[in-house]
Amino acid sequence: MSTEEETSTGRSRRTLEIRVRPLEQGDFFAWYELFAGYAEFYNTPLSDERAMRAWAWLHGADSSAVRGLVAVDAEGKVLGIAHVQEFERLLENDRGLYLEDLFVAPAARNRGVATALINHLKQDARDRGFGVIRWITAEDNATARELYDAVAEKTNWVTYDLNVG
């Protein structure tokens, strides 16, 4: 069963029944397909070695704090992925969640999948007493930014990367 939902532009879209759950070992091939799509979207080559290291991190190898979530439809098909990790906020004296990656299968876009993942994280953060969920996206990612502008507050912070290699 799906429902109709109106977007911020006034268009209606058909949303899906979506359940969000932790990433499981049996999700590997569905996860890999979505993670490869995410890498392609950001023009980042994804070798098998890099994918396997990411998969290991998501399952606690190397004492990684990153964890994975999947959004699935009523039949259990994986439609979207999110990778998140906790961080400390010393000035605020609390903790937050950093949304490292969020990607939805092209065929499932604009149907509530990303919103379900974000809402799940919001409830998880609230339940755990965290103060914020933070993420970044590319400035030209208009589709994602439309959703992000609707659910979160754009900050004034500028992000820098210092490559150390």
N, CA, C and O of each residue as an XYZ file, in Angstrom:
660
protein
N       0.830     -1.171      0.000
C       0.000      0.000      0.000
C       0.876      1.236      0.000
O       1.877      1.288      0.716
N       0.521      2.209     -0.777
C       1.259      3.458     -0.792
C       0.273      4.594     -0.624
O      -0.941      4.411     -0.721
N       0.819      5.769     -0.370
C      -0.031      6.933     -0.164
C       0.446      8.063     -1.062
O       1.559      8.034     -1.587
N      -0.416      9.059     -1.229
C      -0.053     10.257     -1.985
C       0.440     11.300     -1.007
O      -0.125     11.450      0.076
N       1.478     12.020     -1.369
C       2.039     13.068     -0.542
C       2.353     14.249     -1.451
O       2.795     14.060     -2.584
N       2.127     15.467     -0.961
C       2.418     16.651     -1.762
C       3.816     17.139     -1.443
O       4.196     17.236     -0.276
N       4.593     17.450     -2.493
C       5.943     17.958     -2.311
C       5.896     19.458     -2.068
O       4.838     20.079     -2.170
N       7.038     20.030     -1.749
C       7.109     21.472     -1.508
C       6.797     22.280     -2.763
O       6.471     23.464     -2.677
N       6.897     21.644     -3.927
C       6.583     22.342     -5.177
C       5.122     22.174     -5.564
O       4.705     22.653     -6.619
N       4.336     21.498     -4.724
C       2.915     21.338     -4.983
C       2.563     20.102     -5.791
O       1.382     19.817     -5.994
N       3.556     19.363     -6.254
C       3.284     18.136     -6.997
C       3.022     16.995     -6.016
O       3.607     16.945     -4.934
N       2.147     16.093     -6.403
C       1.939     14.944     -5.531
C       2.878     13.827     -5.967
O       3.271     13.734     -7.130
N       3.221     12.997     -5.014
C       4.071     11.849     -5.308
C       3.540     10.662     -4.540
O       2.907     10.817     -3.496
N       3.794      9.501     -5.048
C       3.340      8.276     -4.417
C       4.425      7.785     -3.481
O       5.522      7.453     -3.928
N       4.139      7.733     -2.196
C       5.118      7.253     -1.229
C       4.907      5.764     -0.978
O       3.837      5.217     -1.244
N       5.927      5.137     -0.471
C       5.914      3.705     -0.199
C       5.784      3.448      1.288
O       6.049      4.328      2.108
N       5.375      2.239      1.629
C       5.494      1.783      3.012
C       6.954      1.413      3.203
O       7.481      0.535      2.520
N       7.592      2.083      4.125
C       9.031      1.915      4.297
C       9.330      1.596      5.748
O       8.773      2.193      6.669
N      10.217      0.646      5.922
C      10.711      0.293      7.257
C      12.220      0.500      7.240
O      12.887      0.114      6.280
N      12.759      1.100      8.282
C      14.197      1.311      8.402
C      14.716      0.367      9.471
O      14.137      0.239     10.550
N      15.814     -0.286      9.151
C      16.411     -1.231     10.083
C      17.929     -1.214      9.926
O      18.445     -0.675      8.947
N      18.650     -1.806     10.890
C      20.107     -1.885     10.755
C      20.512     -2.739      9.553
O      19.815     -3.679      9.172
N      21.625     -2.394      8.986
C      22.216     -3.162      7.898
C      22.591     -4.552      8.412
O      23.165     -4.680      9.493
N      22.271     -5.580      7.648
C      22.559     -6.959      8.047
C      23.498     -7.606      7.042
O      23.621     -7.140      5.910
N      24.161     -8.679      7.456
C      25.095     -9.385      6.573
C      24.435     -9.786      5.251
O      25.063     -9.705      4.196
N      23.182    -10.213      5.305
C      22.481    -10.648      4.101
C      22.145     -9.528      3.126
O      21.658     -9.786      2.025
N      22.403     -8.288      3.525
C      22.118     -7.127      2.668
C      23.270     -6.778      1.739
O      23.192     -5.796      1.000
N      24.343     -7.570      1.764
C      25.561     -7.156      1.064
C      25.327     -6.763     -0.391
O      25.733     -5.673     -0.791
N      24.698     -7.595     -1.182
C      24.597     -7.310     -2.619
C      23.710     -6.099     -2.889
O      24.020     -5.293     -3.766
N      22.623     -5.960     -2.157
C      21.771     -4.776     -2.314
C      22.516     -3.529     -1.853
O      22.448     -2.486     -2.503
N      23.229     -3.634     -0.727
C      24.023     -2.511     -0.228
C      25.089     -2.128     -1.244
O      25.270     -0.949     -1.549
N      25.800     -3.134     -1.771
C      26.881     -2.865     -2.716
C      26.359     -2.114     -3.945
O      26.995     -1.166     -4.405
N      25.234     -2.522     -4.466
C      24.660     -1.852     -5.632
C      24.366     -0.379     -5.331
O      24.661      0.496     -6.146
N      23.791     -0.114     -4.171
C      23.490      1.267     -3.801
C      24.763      2.055     -3.478
O      24.876      3.222     -3.853
N      25.699      1.442     -2.802
C      26.951      2.130     -2.473
C      27.729      2.453     -3.746
O      28.343      3.515     -3.846
N      27.706      1.549     -4.710
C      28.362      1.810     -5.994
C      27.665      2.959     -6.721
O      28.329      3.784     -7.349
N      26.342      3.020     -6.644
C      25.607      4.132     -7.235
C      25.950      5.449     -6.563
O      26.077      6.478     -7.226
N      26.099      5.415     -5.251
C      26.491      6.602     -4.492
C      27.872      7.073     -4.936
O      28.080      8.261     -5.182
N      28.812      6.141     -5.038
C      30.174      6.481     -5.472
C      30.156      7.058     -6.887
O      30.851      8.033     -7.170
N      29.374      6.465     -7.762
C      29.274      6.958     -9.139
C      28.682      8.369     -9.164
O      29.158      9.228     -9.907
N      27.654      8.608     -8.361
C      27.022      9.929     -8.297
C      28.045     11.006     -7.950
O      28.008     12.107     -8.499
N      28.958     10.681     -7.036
C      29.977     11.637     -6.624
C      31.304     11.450     -7.371
O      32.341     11.946     -6.930
N      31.270     10.742     -8.491
C      32.451     10.555     -9.348
C      33.660     10.061     -8.559
O      34.779     10.543     -8.737
N      33.410      9.098     -7.691
C      34.466      8.519     -6.869
C      34.627      7.051     -7.249
O      33.709      6.258     -7.038
N      35.772      6.678     -7.804
C      35.965      5.271     -8.187
C      35.811      4.353     -6.970
O      36.361      4.626     -5.903
N      35.070      3.282     -7.142
C      34.856      2.320     -6.056
C      35.417      0.977     -6.470
O      34.796      0.239     -7.234
N      36.599      0.667     -5.958
C      37.188     -0.651     -6.208
C      36.539     -1.656     -5.259
O      35.910     -1.280     -4.270
N      36.701     -2.931     -5.576
C      36.195     -3.968     -4.677
C      36.860     -3.869     -3.312
O      36.214     -4.094     -2.288
N      38.153     -3.530     -3.290
C      38.871     -3.406     -2.025
C      38.269     -2.304     -1.158
O      38.088     -2.490      0.045
N      37.960     -1.166     -1.759
C      37.363     -0.062     -0.991
C      35.972     -0.441     -0.498
O      35.605     -0.131      0.636
N      35.206     -1.104     -1.339
C      33.859     -1.523     -0.938
C      33.929     -2.524      0.220
O      33.151     -2.431      1.169
N      34.845     -3.464      0.142
C      34.953     -4.473      1.204
C      35.435     -3.852      2.513
O      35.012     -4.277      3.588
N      36.310     -2.856      2.438
C      36.749     -2.174      3.655
C      35.571     -1.421      4.274
O      35.379     -1.458      5.489
N      34.785     -0.738      3.441
C      33.601     -0.025      3.951
C      32.633     -1.014      4.589
O      32.107     -0.753      5.671
N      32.393     -2.146      3.933
C      31.494     -3.169      4.473
C      31.999     -3.653      5.828
O      31.210     -3.820      6.758
N      33.308     -3.879      5.947
C      33.887     -4.330      7.217
C      33.704     -3.262      8.299
O      33.367     -3.587      9.438
N      33.921     -2.006      7.953
C      33.724     -0.933      8.936
C      32.278     -0.910      9.423
O      32.021     -0.705     10.609
N      31.342     -1.118      8.513
C      29.927     -1.093      8.878
C      29.534     -2.237      9.794
O      28.472     -2.210     10.417
N      30.389     -3.236      9.873
C      30.109     -4.393     10.729
C      31.087     -4.498     11.879
O      31.306     -5.584     12.416
N      31.680     -3.368     12.265
C      32.477     -3.313     13.484
C      33.922     -3.711     13.364
O      34.621     -3.746     14.377
N      34.413     -4.015     12.171
C      35.825     -4.347     12.032
C      36.651     -3.092     12.288
O      36.186     -1.981     12.033
N      37.843     -3.257     12.778
C      38.761     -2.151     13.049
C      38.184     -1.170     14.072
O      38.550      0.005     14.062
N      37.311     -1.617     14.932
C      36.713     -0.779     15.974
C      36.059      0.482     15.420
O      36.058      1.524     16.076
N      35.512      0.392     14.237
C      34.861      1.540     13.614
C      33.560      1.864     14.328
O      32.848      0.974     14.794
N      33.265      3.149     14.402
C      32.025      3.589     15.035
C      30.914      3.811     14.010
O      29.793      4.162     14.380
N      31.213      3.613     12.740
C      30.204      3.844     11.711
C      29.256      2.647     11.643
O      29.671      1.497     11.789
N      27.991      2.940     11.422
C      27.012      1.858     11.282
C      26.111      2.155     10.095
O      25.981      3.300      9.662
N      25.501      1.119      9.588
C      24.661      1.258      8.411
C      23.201      0.978      8.710
O      22.865      0.169      9.574
N      22.345      1.666      7.976
C      20.902      1.446      8.018
C      20.427      1.221      6.591
O      21.032      1.699      5.632
N      19.337      0.489      6.476
C      18.694      0.320      5.178
C      17.220      0.651      5.310
O      16.600      0.425      6.350
N      16.676      1.192      4.234
C      15.236      1.397      4.131
C      14.725      0.314      3.195
O      15.237      0.143      2.089
N      13.711     -0.416      3.647
C      13.169     -1.513      2.852
C      11.674     -1.300      2.634
O      10.994     -0.660      3.436
N      11.183     -1.854      1.525
C       9.746     -1.764      1.251
C       9.019     -2.914      1.942
O       9.632     -3.682      2.685
N       7.733     -3.032      1.703
C       6.906     -4.043      2.370
C       7.368     -5.465      2.061
O       7.147     -6.376      2.859
N       8.006     -5.661      0.908
C       8.507     -6.995      0.539
C       9.936     -7.233      1.022
O      10.487     -8.313      0.809
N      10.536     -6.246      1.664
C      11.889     -6.401      2.175
C      12.979     -5.966      1.216
O      14.160     -6.141      1.514
N      12.615     -5.403      0.071
C      13.616     -4.948     -0.904
C      14.302     -3.688     -0.378
O      13.646     -2.746      0.065
N      15.632     -3.691     -0.435
C      16.415     -2.548      0.028
C      16.305     -1.428     -1.004
O      16.645     -1.602     -2.174
N      15.815     -0.267     -0.536
C      15.588      0.886     -1.420
C      16.571      2.016     -1.168
O      16.793      2.851     -2.045
N      17.162      2.053      0.020
C      18.070      3.137      0.361
C      18.994      2.738      1.484
O      18.711      1.825      2.260
N      20.113      3.447      1.554
C      21.105      3.181      2.599
C      21.486      4.490      3.287
O      21.393      5.570      2.705
N      21.908      4.365      4.519
C      22.472      5.487      5.268
C      23.610      4.945      6.121
O      23.514      3.861      6.696
N      24.683      5.716      6.191
C      25.816      5.390      7.048
C      25.961      6.538      8.039
O      25.970      7.705      7.647
N      26.072      6.210      9.300
C      26.061      7.231     10.348
C      27.064      6.869     11.438
O      27.345      5.695     11.681
N      27.596      7.897     12.086
C      28.478      7.672     13.229
C      28.263      8.753     14.272
O      27.825      9.861     13.964
N      28.577      8.412     15.495
C      28.409      9.335     16.605
C      29.625     10.245     16.722
O      30.730      9.881     16.320
N      29.405     11.434     17.277
C      30.516     12.319     17.592
C      30.175     13.136     18.832
O      29.006     13.338     19.161
N      31.211     13.599     19.510
C      31.046     14.396     20.713
C      31.013     15.867     20.337
O      31.715     16.306     19.426
N      30.185     16.625     21.053
C      30.127     18.080     20.879
C      30.529     18.699     22.216
O      29.705     18.842     23.119
N      31.788     19.059     22.326
C      32.341     19.489     23.604
C      31.707     20.783     24.106
O      31.376     20.877     25.289
N      31.530     21.769     23.255
C      30.933     23.030     23.712
C      29.486     22.852     24.147
O      29.034     23.487     25.099
N      28.764     21.986     23.448
C      27.364     21.759     23.793
C      27.203     20.721     24.892
O      26.118     20.565     25.452
N      28.292     20.006     25.203
C      28.296     18.970     26.221
C      27.262     17.886     25.921
O      26.537     17.427     26.804
N      27.219     17.494     24.647
C      26.351     16.385     24.259
C      26.983     15.641     23.096
O      28.149     15.853     22.763
N      26.210     14.783     22.495
C      26.680     13.984     21.363
C      25.768     14.244     20.179
O      24.650     14.738     20.326
N      26.268     13.901     19.006
C      25.487     14.039     17.792
C      25.691     12.844     16.887
O      26.545     11.991     17.131
N      24.891     12.802     15.841
C      25.051     11.794     14.798
C      25.508     12.498     13.527
O      24.956     13.529     13.143
N      26.513     11.934     12.887
C      26.972     12.460     11.608
C      26.498     11.506     10.520
O      26.873     10.334     10.492
N      25.674     12.027      9.633
C      25.167     11.248      8.503
C      26.207     11.305      7.399
O      26.290     12.280      6.653
N      26.987     10.263      7.308
C      28.098     10.203      6.365
C      27.605     10.054      4.927
O      28.051     10.779      4.037
N      26.700      9.131      4.704
C      26.208      8.834      3.357
C      24.711      8.579      3.411
O      24.206      7.989      4.366
N      24.010      9.023      2.383
C      22.586      8.741      2.217
C      22.351      8.579      0.721
O      22.664      9.473     -0.065
N      21.797      7.434      0.334
C      21.569      7.193     -1.083
C      20.322      6.336     -1.253
O      20.103      5.369     -0.524
N      19.518      6.715     -2.228
C      18.270      6.013     -2.533
C      18.340      5.494     -3.964
O      18.818      6.186     -4.862
N      17.863      4.276     -4.166
C      17.816      3.701     -5.515
C      17.049      4.644     -6.441
O      15.998      5.157     -6.056
N      17.549      4.879     -7.643
C      16.873      5.810     -8.557
C      15.382      5.535     -8.735
O      14.592      6.477     -8.798
N      14.986      4.287     -8.816
C      13.570      3.952     -9.025
C      12.700      4.262     -7.810
O      11.476      4.318     -7.929
N      13.313      4.465     -6.647
C      12.555      4.714     -5.416
C      12.622      6.172     -4.966
O      12.101      6.514     -3.905
N      13.245      7.018     -5.747
C      13.394      8.426     -5.351
C      12.063      9.163     -5.377
O      11.150      8.822     -6.129
N      11.984     10.185     -4.529
C      10.777     11.015     -4.394
C       9.570     10.206     -3.950
O       8.435     10.510     -4.316
N       9.826      9.171     -3.158
C       8.741      8.332     -2.662
C       8.825      8.139     -1.151
O       8.199      7.233     -0.602
N       9.599      8.991     -0.479
C       9.640      8.973      0.974
C      10.764      8.162      1.597
O      10.832      8.056      2.822
N      11.644      7.587      0.792
C      12.696      6.724      1.327
C      13.719      7.530      2.128
O      14.022      7.182      3.269
N      14.248      8.596      1.547
C      15.237      9.413      2.258
C      14.620     10.033      3.508
O      15.265     10.102      4.555
N      13.382     10.479      3.397
C      12.701     11.048      4.556
C      12.567     10.010      5.664
O      12.749     10.332      6.838
N      12.251      8.775      5.306
C      12.127      7.712      6.311
C      13.465      7.467      7.009
O      13.504      7.287      8.226
N      14.555      7.460      6.252
C      15.873      7.269      6.858
C      16.208      8.419      7.806
O      16.678      8.188      8.920
N      15.971      9.639      7.377
C      16.258     10.799      8.223
C      15.377     10.792      9.465
O      15.861     11.051     10.567
N      14.099     10.501      9.302
C      13.194     10.457     10.462
C      13.600      9.371     11.453
O      13.502      9.563     12.665
N      14.050      8.240     10.940
C      14.532      7.166     11.819
C      15.736      7.651     12.635
O      15.805      7.430     13.844
N      16.674      8.310     11.967
C      17.845      8.840     12.667
C      17.450      9.893     13.692
O      18.013      9.950     14.785
N      16.483     10.721     13.334
C      16.013     11.760     14.259
C      15.445     11.133     15.524
O      15.746     11.586     16.628
N      14.626     10.097     15.372
C      14.048      9.432     16.540
C      15.138      8.740     17.354
O      15.115      8.786     18.583
N      16.090      8.100     16.680
C      17.194      7.444     17.364
C      17.996      8.465     18.169
O      18.323      8.225     19.332
N      18.313      9.605     17.551
C      19.072     10.644     18.254
C      18.280     11.179     19.441
O      18.835     11.380     20.522
N      17.005     11.405     19.244
C      16.149     11.904     20.330
C      16.116     10.889     21.481
O      16.276     11.260     22.644
N      15.910      9.620     21.152
C      15.846      8.571     22.182
C      17.137      8.471     22.988
O      17.113      8.129     24.170
N      18.256      8.769     22.348
C      19.554      8.629     22.999
C      20.046      9.932     23.621
O      21.155      9.986     24.153
N      19.235     10.971     23.557
C      19.587     12.238     24.165
C      20.635     13.036     23.399
O      21.309     13.885     23.982
N      20.781     12.777     22.107
C      21.741     13.501     21.287
C      21.157     14.853     20.900
O      19.939     15.031     20.887
N      22.034     15.806     20.584
C      21.589     17.154     20.314
C      21.410     17.507     18.853
O      20.716     18.473     18.537
N      22.022     16.745     17.949
C      21.999     17.156     16.543
C      22.290     15.974     15.627
O      22.938     15.005     16.024
N      21.806     16.072     14.412
C      22.252     15.215     13.313
C      22.850     16.172     12.300
O      22.231     17.178     11.952
N      24.026     15.873     11.832
C      24.741     16.771     10.920
C      25.131     16.009      9.660
O      25.447     14.820      9.707
N      25.103     16.714      8.535
C      25.570     16.131      7.284
C      25.945     17.236      6.327
O      25.629     18.406      6.541
N      26.626     16.842      5.264
C      26.966     17.770      4.187
C      26.465     17.162      2.882
O      26.217     15.960      2.789
N      26.325     18.014      1.888
C      26.017     17.542      0.545
C      26.658     18.497     -0.445
O      27.061     19.604     -0.087
N      26.746     18.069     -1.667
C      27.309     18.928     -2.706
C      26.359     20.092     -2.979
O      25.139     19.928     -2.963
N      26.924     21.251     -3.224
C      26.106     22.433     -3.458
C      25.191     22.265     -4.664
O      24.095     22.825     -4.694
N      25.631     21.501     -5.656
C      24.823     21.339     -6.864
C      23.863     20.143     -6.804
O      23.240     19.802     -7.810
N      23.740     19.512     -5.647
C      22.822     18.385     -5.494
C      21.423     18.918     -5.161
O      20.959     18.811     -4.025
N      20.770     19.487     -6.161
C      19.495     20.200     -5.954
C      18.394     19.291     -5.425
O      17.601     19.713     -4.583
N      18.331     18.073     -5.894
C      17.270     17.165     -5.453
C      17.385     16.890     -3.961
O      16.402     16.994     -3.227
N      18.574     16.544     -3.521
C      18.777     16.274     -2.095
C      18.574     17.543     -1.278
O      17.984     17.500     -0.198
N      19.052     18.656     -1.780
C      18.941     19.899     -1.019
C      17.491     20.330     -0.838
O      17.162     20.966      0.164
N      16.626     19.999     -1.779
C      15.205     20.323     -1.603
C      14.656     19.616     -0.366
O      13.941     20.218      0.435
N      14.995     18.336     -0.215
C      14.568     17.597      0.972
C      15.245     18.154      2.220
O      14.582     18.409      3.226
N      16.558     18.344      2.157
C      17.294     18.794      3.335
C      16.802     20.159      3.810
O      16.711     20.398      5.014
N      16.488     21.047      2.884
C      15.960     22.358      3.258
C      14.607     22.233      3.952
O      14.246     23.081      4.769
N      13.864     21.185      3.631
C      12.546     20.988      4.244
C      12.637     20.382      5.647
O      11.758     20.617      6.476
N      13.691     19.605      5.923
C      13.748     18.883      7.194
C      14.804     19.401      8.164
O      14.789     19.037      9.339
N      15.714     20.240      7.694
C      16.817     20.675      8.553
C      17.164     22.132      8.269
O      16.631     22.749      7.346
N      18.048     22.654      9.066
C      18.489     24.033      8.925
C      19.877     24.076      8.301
O      20.811     23.471      8.827
N      20.019     24.776      7.198
C      21.324     24.961      6.571
C      22.152     25.862      7.481
O      21.670     26.898      7.940
N      23.380     25.473      7.737
C      24.233     26.248      8.635
C      25.104     27.225      7.849
O      25.126     27.210      6.619
N      25.811     28.062      8.577
C      26.757     29.000      7.971
C      28.183     28.457      7.939
O      29.101     29.147      7.496
N      28.370     27.227      8.406
C      29.711     26.667      8.475
C      30.224     26.313      7.089
O      29.468     25.858      6.231
N      31.498     26.522      6.882
C      32.186     26.187      5.635
C      33.054     24.969      5.926
O      33.743     24.925      6.945
N      33.025     24.002      5.052
C      33.759     22.752      5.261
C      35.088     22.783      4.509
O      35.159     23.236      3.366
N      36.135     22.298      5.165
C      37.458     22.171      4.555
C      37.928     20.742      4.659
O      37.586     20.042      5.612
N      38.705     20.300      3.694
C      39.394     19.016      3.733
C      40.890     19.286      3.612
O      41.320     19.966      2.681
N      41.672     18.771      4.525
C      43.111     18.827      4.447
C      43.607     17.416      4.167
O      43.627     16.573      5.064
N      44.009     17.153      2.926
C      44.519     15.838      2.563
C      45.888     15.632      3.185
O      46.764     16.487      3.056
N      46.078     14.515      3.853
C      47.322     14.269      4.564
C      48.201     13.226      3.880
O      49.267     12.879      4.388
N      47.756     12.729      2.733
C      48.501     11.671      2.063
C      49.350     12.105      0.998
O      50.021     11.286      0.371
